[in-house]
Amino acid sequence: MRRPKYSVINGVKVGKGTKIFDQVNLYKCKIGKNCKIDAFVYIEGGVEIGNNVKIRAFTFIPEGVVIEDDVFIGPRVTFTNDKYPRARGKWRLLRTRVKQGASIGAGAIIMPGVTIGRYALVGAGSIVTEDVEDYAIVVGAPARKIGYVTDERFKAKVKRFLEEAPGDVRGEDAEWPWP
Protein backbone atom coordinates (compact mmCIF):
# COMPACT_ATOMS: atom_id res chain seq x y z
CA MET A 1 0.00 0.00 0.00
CA ARG A 2 1.27 3.45 -0.93
CA ARG A 3 1.59 5.78 2.08
CA PRO A 4 -0.95 8.60 1.64
CA LYS A 5 0.47 12.14 1.77
CA TYR A 6 -0.38 14.59 4.56
CA SER A 7 -2.05 11.85 6.56
CA VAL A 8 -1.89 10.49 10.08
CA ILE A 9 -2.12 6.70 10.13
CA ASN A 10 -1.31 5.17 13.53
CA GLY A 11 -1.74 1.53 14.52
CA VAL A 12 -4.13 0.67 11.68
CA LYS A 13 -4.66 -2.87 10.34
CA VAL A 14 -5.43 -2.69 6.62
CA GLY A 15 -6.57 -5.61 4.46
CA LYS A 16 -5.14 -6.51 1.08
CA GLY A 17 -6.34 -4.47 -1.88
CA THR A 18 -7.61 -1.56 0.22
CA LYS A 19 -6.95 1.91 -1.19
CA ILE A 20 -6.44 4.84 1.18
CA PHE A 21 -6.22 8.30 -0.32
CA ASP A 22 -4.39 11.43 0.85
CA GLN A 23 -5.22 13.63 3.84
CA VAL A 24 -6.85 11.05 6.08
CA ASN A 25 -6.60 10.53 9.84
CA LEU A 26 -6.84 6.90 10.90
CA TYR A 27 -6.17 5.78 14.47
CA LYS A 28 -5.98 2.19 15.80
CA CYS A 29 -8.83 0.96 13.61
CA LYS A 30 -9.27 -2.16 11.52
CA ILE A 31 -10.07 -1.89 7.80
CA GLY A 32 -10.88 -4.99 5.76
CA LYS A 33 -9.92 -6.09 2.26
CA ASN A 34 -10.73 -4.26 -0.99
CA CYS A 35 -12.02 -1.10 0.70
CA LYS A 36 -11.76 2.46 -0.56
CA ILE A 37 -11.13 5.24 1.95
CA ASP A 38 -11.34 8.65 0.24
CA ALA A 39 -9.50 11.83 1.20
CA PHE A 40 -10.42 13.79 4.33
CA VAL A 41 -11.83 10.77 6.18
CA TYR A 42 -11.32 10.60 9.97
CA ILE A 43 -11.61 7.23 11.70
CA GLU A 44 -11.00 6.84 15.44
CA GLY A 45 -9.57 3.96 17.45
CA GLY A 46 -11.56 0.78 17.88
CA VAL A 47 -13.60 1.23 14.69
CA GLU A 48 -13.99 -1.97 12.67
CA ILE A 49 -14.65 -1.83 8.94
CA GLY A 50 -15.44 -4.97 6.94
CA ASN A 51 -14.47 -5.96 3.40
CA ASN A 52 -15.50 -4.17 0.19
CA VAL A 53 -16.56 -0.98 2.00
CA LYS A 54 -16.49 2.38 0.24
CA ILE A 55 -16.16 5.48 2.43
CA ARG A 56 -16.40 8.76 0.55
CA ALA A 57 -14.69 12.07 1.37
CA PHE A 58 -15.20 14.15 4.54
CA THR A 59 -16.67 11.31 6.59
CA PHE A 60 -16.22 11.11 10.39
CA ILE A 61 -16.36 7.73 12.16
CA PRO A 62 -15.71 7.78 15.94
CA GLU A 63 -14.91 5.01 18.40
CA GLY A 64 -17.71 2.49 18.89
CA VAL A 65 -18.75 2.12 15.24
CA VAL A 66 -18.71 -1.21 13.40
CA ILE A 67 -19.29 -1.27 9.64
CA GLU A 68 -19.87 -4.70 8.12
CA ASP A 69 -19.02 -5.91 4.58
CA ASP A 70 -20.22 -4.31 1.32
CA VAL A 71 -21.35 -1.02 2.87
CA PHE A 72 -21.39 2.34 1.05
CA ILE A 73 -20.86 5.50 3.13
CA GLY A 74 -21.52 8.67 1.11
CA PRO A 75 -19.56 11.92 1.39
CA ARG A 76 -19.87 14.05 4.54
CA VAL A 77 -21.56 11.32 6.58
CA THR A 78 -21.13 11.90 10.31
CA PHE A 79 -21.41 9.22 12.95
CA THR A 80 -21.72 10.16 16.64
CA ASN A 81 -21.06 8.08 19.75
CA ASP A 82 -22.23 10.16 22.73
CA LYS A 83 -25.84 11.15 23.38
CA TYR A 84 -24.93 13.99 25.77
CA PRO A 85 -21.51 15.30 24.65
CA ARG A 86 -19.49 17.58 26.90
CA ALA A 87 -15.94 18.91 26.84
CA ARG A 88 -15.26 17.58 30.36
CA GLY A 89 -16.63 14.98 32.73
CA LYS A 90 -18.00 11.48 32.33
CA TRP A 91 -19.65 10.31 29.17
CA ARG A 92 -21.11 7.04 27.90
CA LEU A 93 -19.97 5.40 24.67
CA LEU A 94 -22.96 4.23 22.62
CA ARG A 95 -22.09 1.69 19.94
CA THR A 96 -23.38 1.88 16.37
CA ARG A 97 -23.49 -0.91 13.79
CA VAL A 98 -24.00 -0.69 10.03
CA LYS A 99 -24.91 -4.14 8.75
CA GLN A 100 -23.91 -5.83 5.51
CA GLY A 101 -24.83 -4.16 2.25
CA ALA A 102 -26.32 -0.98 3.72
CA SER A 103 -25.94 2.34 1.89
CA ILE A 104 -25.83 5.74 3.60
CA GLY A 105 -26.39 8.81 1.42
CA ALA A 106 -24.38 12.03 1.40
CA GLY A 107 -24.58 14.27 4.43
CA ALA A 108 -26.47 11.84 6.63
CA ILE A 109 -25.98 12.03 10.39
CA ILE A 110 -26.04 8.78 12.33
CA MET A 111 -26.86 9.34 16.00
CA PRO A 112 -25.23 7.14 18.65
CA GLY A 113 -26.37 3.66 19.55
CA VAL A 114 -28.35 2.82 16.41
CA THR A 115 -28.17 -0.18 14.13
CA ILE A 116 -28.66 0.22 10.40
CA GLY A 117 -29.99 -3.05 9.03
CA ARG A 118 -28.79 -5.27 6.22
CA TYR A 119 -29.15 -3.69 2.78
CA ALA A 120 -30.98 -0.70 4.26
CA LEU A 121 -30.85 2.59 2.37
CA VAL A 122 -30.46 5.89 4.26
CA GLY A 123 -31.35 8.91 2.10
CA ALA A 124 -29.01 11.85 1.69
CA GLY A 125 -29.25 14.42 4.47
CA SER A 126 -31.20 12.13 6.78
CA ILE A 127 -30.72 12.16 10.53
CA VAL A 128 -30.96 8.60 11.85
CA THR A 129 -32.13 8.64 15.48
CA GLU A 130 -33.37 5.06 15.85
CA ASP A 131 -32.66 1.60 14.47
CA VAL A 132 -33.33 0.98 10.77
CA GLU A 133 -34.85 -2.37 9.78
CA ASP A 134 -33.16 -4.71 7.32
CA TYR A 135 -33.96 -3.65 3.71
CA ALA A 136 -35.76 -0.44 4.81
CA ILE A 137 -35.49 2.88 3.00
CA VAL A 138 -35.41 5.84 5.40
CA VAL A 139 -35.32 9.57 4.66
CA GLY A 140 -35.73 12.87 6.47
CA ALA A 141 -34.91 14.54 9.76
CA PRO A 142 -35.58 12.54 11.80
CA ALA A 143 -35.37 9.63 9.36
CA ARG A 144 -38.62 7.78 8.75
CA LYS A 145 -39.26 4.58 6.79
CA ILE A 146 -40.80 5.14 3.35
CA GLY A 147 -40.47 1.64 1.92
CA TYR A 148 -38.18 -1.28 1.29
CA VAL A 149 -35.40 -1.89 -1.23
CA THR A 150 -37.01 -5.28 -1.94
CA ASP A 151 -40.21 -3.64 -3.24
CA GLU A 152 -40.68 -4.39 -6.95
CA ARG A 153 -41.69 -0.76 -7.68
CA PHE A 154 -38.45 0.49 -6.12
CA LYS A 155 -36.38 -2.03 -8.10
CA ALA A 156 -38.14 -1.02 -11.32
CA LYS A 157 -37.48 2.67 -10.60
CA VAL A 158 -33.76 2.06 -10.10
CA LYS A 159 -33.61 -0.15 -13.20
CA ARG A 160 -35.32 2.54 -15.33
CA PHE A 161 -32.93 5.16 -13.97
CA LEU A 162 -29.91 3.07 -14.93
CA GLU A 163 -31.21 2.01 -18.35
CA GLU A 164 -33.10 5.07 -19.62
CA ALA A 165 -31.36 8.07 -18.10
CA PRO A 166 -28.88 9.91 -20.32
CA GLY A 167 -25.33 10.01 -19.01
CA ASP A 168 -22.66 7.64 -17.93
CA VAL A 169 -23.57 4.40 -16.22
CA ARG A 170 -20.56 3.01 -14.40
CA GLY A 171 -19.53 0.03 -12.32
CA GLU A 172 -19.42 -3.65 -12.98
CA ASP A 173 -22.29 -5.83 -14.11
CA ALA A 174 -23.89 -7.50 -11.12
CA GLU A 175 -27.10 -9.01 -9.96
CA TRP A 176 -29.58 -6.73 -8.23
CA PRO A 177 -27.61 -5.33 -5.29
CA TRP A 178 -30.33 -5.98 -2.72
CA PRO A 179 -31.80 -9.42 -2.13
C-alpha positions in Angstrom: 0.0 0.0 0.0 1.3 3.5 -0.9 1.6 5.8 2.1 -1.0 8.6 1.6 0.5 12.1 1.8 -0.4 14.6 4.6 -2.0 11.8 6.6 -1.9 10.5 10.1 -2.1 6.7 10.1 -1.3 5.2 13.5 -1.7 1.5 14.5 -4.1 0.7 11.7 -4.7 -2.9 10.3 -5.4 -2.7 6.6 -6.6 -5.6 4.5 -5.1 -6.5 1.1 -6.3 -4.5 -1.9 -7.6 -1.6 0.2 -6.9 1.9 -1.2 -6.4 4.8 1.2 -6.2 8.3 -0.3 -4.4 11.4 0.8 -5.2 13.6 3.8 -6.8 11.0 6.1 -6.6 10.5 9.8 -6.8 6.9 10.9 -6.2 5.8 14.5 -6.0 2.2 15.8 -8.8 1.0 13.6 -9.3 -2.2 11.5 -10.1 -1.9 7.8 -10.9 -5.0 5.8 -9.9 -6.1 2.3 -10.7 -4.3 -1.0 -12.0 -1.1 0.7 -11.8 2.5 -0.6 -11.1 5.2 2.0 -11.3 8.6 0.2 -9.5 11.8 1.2 -10.4 13.8 4.3 -11.8 10.8 6.2 -11.3 10.6 10.0 -11.6 7.2 11.7 -11.0 6.8 15.4 -9.6 4.0 17.4 -11.6 0.8 17.9 -13.6 1.2 14.7 -14.0 -2.0 12.7 -14.6 -1.8 8.9 -15.4 -5.0 6.9 -14.5 -6.0 3.4 -15.5 -4.2 0.2 -16.6 -1.0 2.0 -16.5 2.4 0.2 -16.2 5.5 2.4 -16.4 8.8 0.5 -14.7 12.1 1.4 -15.2 14.1 4.5 -16.7 11.3 6.6 -16.2 11.1 10.4 -16.4 7.7 12.2 -15.7 7.8 15.9 -14.9 5.0 18.4 -17.7 2.5 18.9 -18.7 2.1 15.2 -18.7 -1.2 13.4 -19.3 -1.3 9.6 -19.9 -4.7 8.1 -19.0 -5.9 4.6 -20.2 -4.3 1.3 -21.3 -1.0 2.9 -21.4 2.3 1.0 -20.9 5.5 3.1 -21.5 8.7 1.1 -19.6 11.9 1.4 -19.9 14.1 4.5 -21.6 11.3 6.6 -21.1 11.9 10.3 -21.4 9.2 13.0 -21.7 10.2 16.6 -21.1 8.1 19.8 -22.2 10.2 22.7 -25.8 11.1 23.4 -24.9 14.0 25.8 -21.5 15.3 24.7 -19.5 17.6 26.9 -15.9 18.9 26.8 -15.3 17.6 30.4 -16.6 15.0 32.7 -18.0 11.5 32.3 -19.6 10.3 29.2 -21.1 7.0 27.9 -20.0 5.4 24.7 -23.0 4.2 22.6 -22.1 1.7 19.9 -23.4 1.9 16.4 -23.5 -0.9 13.8 -24.0 -0.7 10.0 -24.9 -4.1 8.8 -23.9 -5.8 5.5 -24.8 -4.2 2.2 -26.3 -1.0 3.7 -25.9 2.3 1.9 -25.8 5.7 3.6 -26.4 8.8 1.4 -24.4 12.0 1.4 -24.6 14.3 4.4 -26.5 11.8 6.6 -26.0 12.0 10.4 -26.0 8.8 12.3 -26.9 9.3 16.0 -25.2 7.1 18.7 -26.4 3.7 19.6 -28.3 2.8 16.4 -28.2 -0.2 14.1 -28.7 0.2 10.4 -30.0 -3.1 9.0 -28.8 -5.3 6.2 -29.1 -3.7 2.8 -31.0 -0.7 4.3 -30.8 2.6 2.4 -30.5 5.9 4.3 -31.4 8.9 2.1 -29.0 11.9 1.7 -29.2 14.4 4.5 -31.2 12.1 6.8 -30.7 12.2 10.5 -31.0 8.6 11.8 -32.1 8.6 15.5 -33.4 5.1 15.8 -32.7 1.6 14.5 -33.3 1.0 10.8 -34.9 -2.4 9.8 -33.2 -4.7 7.3 -34.0 -3.6 3.7 -35.8 -0.4 4.8 -35.5 2.9 3.0 -35.4 5.8 5.4 -35.3 9.6 4.7 -35.7 12.9 6.5 -34.9 14.5 9.8 -35.6 12.5 11.8 -35.4 9.6 9.4 -38.6 7.8 8.8 -39.3 4.6 6.8 -40.8 5.1 3.4 -40.5 1.6 1.9 -38.2 -1.3 1.3 -35.4 -1.9 -1.2 -37.0 -5.3 -1.9 -40.2 -3.6 -3.2 -40.7 -4.4 -6.9 -41.7 -0.8 -7.7 -38.4 0.5 -6.1 -36.4 -2.0 -8.1 -38.1 -1.0 -11.3 -37.5 2.7 -10.6 -33.8 2.1 -10.1 -33.6 -0.2 -13.2 -35.3 2.5 -15.3 -32.9 5.2 -14.0 -29.9 3.1 -14.9 -31.2 2.0 -18.4 -33.1 5.1 -19.6 -31.4 8.1 -18.1 -28.9 9.9 -20.3 -25.3 10.0 -19.0 -22.7 7.6 -17.9 -23.6 4.4 -16.2 -20.6 3.0 -14.4 -19.5 0.0 -12.3 -19.4 -3.7 -13.0 -22.3 -5.8 -14.1 -23.9 -7.5 -11.1 -27.1 -9.0 -10.0 -29.6 -6.7 -8.2 -27.6 -5.3 -5.3 -30.3 -6.0 -2.7 -31.8 -9.4 -2.1 
